[in-house]
Amino acid sequence: MNNSLSLFHITRPSVLKENAPLLIMMHGYGSDENDLFSFASELPDDFFIISVRAPYPLSPYGNAWYAINFDAEKGKWNDKEQAEASRDLIAKFIDEATENYPVNKNNVTLLGFSQGSILSYGVALNYPEKIKNIVALSGYVYHDILPKDLENRDYSNLNFYCSHGSVDQVIPVDWARQTPTFLKSLNIKHQYSEFPVGHGVAPQNFFEFKNWLLERI
């Protein structure tokens, strides 16, 4: 546990002593670094796994990557400035992690759930040179935190695994269904799957993205 870096985090070292593929986990709104870390023991031993805690504490517990405000007049809205700050903080943390741990900076995977998934799209599309693979679970593309010159960027190294629950009561599946079309428009490699669950990760979903990762390790 090295907390001198810019995000509090926990780690599961790789069986490889150097140049290990790095997997960074980003939890959802109101959760913490322990949530997705429960997957760590089931994921390939080659991965050096880091699970990070989002920077904004919530009351009474949990953390967020950015505030979600429930305003009577505006409805539900996101704090764009906080989202952008978190996006850039994750990018900075990737650099710190690759300097401080025995990992391969050219083999970095982001695994995000819900708000962590939304941030993983933002980080990958703003900083594609830092990322190789993205596992985006139960999220969507938040266009306000993407670069304005998407069409001029080189995304040829990126590969996305995206999944969603078909009866998700938190993030509508219709939002997620727009993702494949969007990624295709940018010629980004991707796979999209749906599972008959709500806002969560079904066992068959876990096995599918685990196998997807195994093929790309």
Sequence and secondary structure as in RCSB ss.txt:
>XXXX:A:sequence
MNNSLSLFHITRPSVLKENAPLLIMMHGYGSDENDLFSFASELPDDFFIISVRAPYPLSPYGNAWYAINFDAEKG
KWNDKEQAEASRDLIAKFIDEATENYPVNKNNVTLLGFSQGSILSYGVALNYPEKIKNIVALSGYVYHDILPKDL
ENRDYSNLNFYCSHGSVDQVIPVDWARQTPTFLKSLNIKHQYSEFPVGHGVAPQNFFEFKNWLLERI
>XXXX:A:secstr
   SSSS EEEE  SSSSSEEEEEEE  TTB THHHHTTGGGS TT EEEEE  SEE SSS EESS EEEETTTE
EEE HHHHHHHHHHHHHHHHHHHHHSSEEEEEEEEEEETHHHHHHHHHHHH GGG SEEEEES    GGGS TTG
GGS  TT EEEEEEETT SSS HHHHTTHHHHHHHTT EEEEEEES SSS  HHHHHHHHHHHHHH 
